[in-house]
Amino acid sequence: MSSILKIENLSHRYSAAWAVRDINLEIAQTGVIGLLGSNGAGKSTTMNIICGVLNQTEGKVFIDGKDTRKEPEAAKMNIGFLPQSPPLHSDFTVNEYLTYAAGLRLMEKSTIKSAVEEAMERTGISHFSSRLISNLSGGYKQRVGIAQAIIHKPRLVVMDEPTNGLDPNQIIEARKLIREIAQERTVLLSSHILSEIHLLCREVIMIEAGRIVFSDTMDAFNNYIQPGTMLLKMENPPPLSELLSIKGVSKAEYLTDKQARLYFDGDQDITERIIETAVKSGWRVREANLDKNLLDDIFKQLSTQSL
């Protein structure tokens, strides 16, 4: 299978400051890929370059094997783009706007009507086809923005902060729609909200200070930092002083009469040492679970690497 998106040595600068530097990336599978980074990290610059909105200073971008600089029209036929503020025309009806968007994608005139109807059905806005966009709620405007991004059935759909500004119910609906779209194509979704990436994405790419500092699966991202605490459930719990006496344990506390949390830092053998001590001392451990790190902790550590 050919790569859906391939980026080689991508760099871009505004005046003297580099916004993006030496980014290399290749995506060949469908699903939701998260582009994570703090505000100003370079996410929007990267996405604008991928979609042809901005010409890069250095490097190459290929969409389905097509160089976006050398074959812009051919490349863009396989890109759908939902910017952070969708370029909706408020004085158009939904049907008029999507017909206009299909024309911009150079779709065959004979296919536009059916493509508009299918896009409206996929995004759940068919019943608003004759309504002016200005009269839609924020959630439905976002659906229209998603519809224009998928109307030409691109292999790659790029979404910049797609749930930004939506209320909780609208966010849930948007997430469901994004998952459905990703069953058939690749969705590159940017966000600075860790929980959003965690809920939607199977892989995550993190950009900080214009460089990629992490690129792997969501599970690998969650487990990037070694767990720093352990929960112990015991039938015969010892005094707190015994837990604190274990080499490497920096802090201990009882959460209930029979459940304790032990804190440690950077000791690869600490978990085995805790269990061995528990067995020898007859604490009768029923459960021993390492706490997963908060995504915020991982974000901070990865961000620090780029500084």
C-alpha positions, -999 to +999 in steps of 0.1 A: +000+000+000+013+035-009+018+061+017-012+083+023+010+110+036+048+113+035+068+143+047+105+147+041+127+172+059+099+198+062+109+232+076+092+266+075+101+299+089+083+333+094+109+360+089+139+348+110+120+324+133+116+287+124+080+275+131+087+240+119+121+223+116+132+190+099+099+171+102+099+136+087+067+115+088+050+087+069+014+075+073+001+045+053-030+033+073-065+044+079-077+055+113-073+086+135-038+099+139-034+126+166-012+156+160-005+169+195+013+200+208+009+230+229-004+263+214+023+277+191+041+243+188+038+242+149+007+221+145-013+245+124+017+255+103+023+218+095-013+212+086-015+243+064+016+231+045+002+196+041-031+210+027-013+234+004-025+265+021+011+275+029+042+269+009+070+254+030+105+270+031+122+236+028+113+200+024+086+180+005+051+167+011+036+138-008-001+130-007-008+095-022+026+097-039+019+132-054+043+160-046+022+189-033+045+215-049+049+198-083+014+183-087-008+204-064-041+197-081-035+159-081-024+159-045-053+180-033-078+157-048-069+133-020-070+159+008-100+171+028-093+200+052-113+212+082-095+243+095-100+255+130-125+281+117-143+264+088-146+288+057-184+286+057-205+311+036-233+321+060-256+334+032-256+300+014-279+272+022-262+239+032-269+224-002-256+255-020-224+256+000-216+219-004-224+221-042-199+250-043-173+231-023-177+201-047-170+224-076-139+238-060-127+201-057-130+199-096-155+171-092-174+159-123-206+179-126-226+147-131-214+134-097-219+165-076-256+162-067-252+126-054-220+135-037-237+164-018-265+141-008-242+114+005-220+139+024-251+154+041-264+120+050-230+109+064-228+140+086-265+140+096-275+173+081-298+162+053-328+177+071-311+211+070-302+211+033-323+242+025-315+261+057-291+291+056-258+283+073-261+315+093-292+299+110-274+267+121-261+260+156-223+258+162-225+220+162-243+218+129-219+244+113-191+221+123-209+192+106-212+212+074-174+219+077-168+182+080-191+175+051-172+198+028-140+180+038-152+145+028-175+154-001-149+143-027-139+111-007-103+119-001-078+094+013-066+120+039-088+142+060-070+169+080-089+184+110-075+213+130-090+214+166-124+199+153-142+200+186-130+235+197-159+257+208-185+230+209-206+222+239-203+187+256-231+171+237-218+185+204-183+172+212-196+137+217-215+138+184-184+152+166-162+124+180-186+098+168-186+112+133-148+114+132-145+078+142-170+068+115-151+087+088-118+071+100-131+037+092-126+043+055-098+069+054-070+085+074-079+114+097-050+136+109-065+154+138-047+182+157-053+192+193-036+207+223-061+189+245-046+156+257-080+139+266-092+146+230-063+128+215-065+100+240-102+093+232-100+094+195-066+084+183-048+051+177-015+068+171-001+101+182+025+125+168+037+152+192+052+184+179+069+208+203+090+239+193+085+229+156+100+195+159+086+160+164+094+148+199+072+116+198+056+094+172+041+060+182+009+043+193-014+057+219-005+029+243+032+037+239+024+073+246+005+064+278+033+042+290+062+065+280+071+075+315+078+047+340+049+045+365+058+063+398+032+048+421+018+014+431-016+005+447-015-024+471-046-042+485-037-064+514-055-087+538-029-082+565-016-047+560+015-036+579+022-004+598+030+026+575+066+025+588+071-009+573+061+003+539+084+034+542+113+011+551+113-005+517+144+007+498+133+031+471+099+040+485+098+078+489+063+081+503+034+058+514-002+064+525-032+043+533-063+051+512-084+026+531-077+002+560-064-023+535-053-003+505-021+017+503-003+038+477+035+037+475+055+063+457+089+058+440+110+074+413+132+059+386+140+025+403+136-003+378+137-030+406+113-014+430+082-033+420+098-066+425+113-055+458+078-044+471+063-077+462+091-098+476+089-078+509+051-083+510+054-121+505+082-124+532+063-103+557+029-120+552+009-090+540-013-113+519-014-090+489-047-094+468-039-068+442-008-049+431-013-023+403+010+002+389-007+036+384-007+048+348+008+082+344-014+111+337-013+123+301-003+157+314+028+143+330+038+127+297+031+159+278+054+179+302+083+154+299+082+152+261+078+190+258+109+195+280+130+173+256+127+198+228+138+228+249 
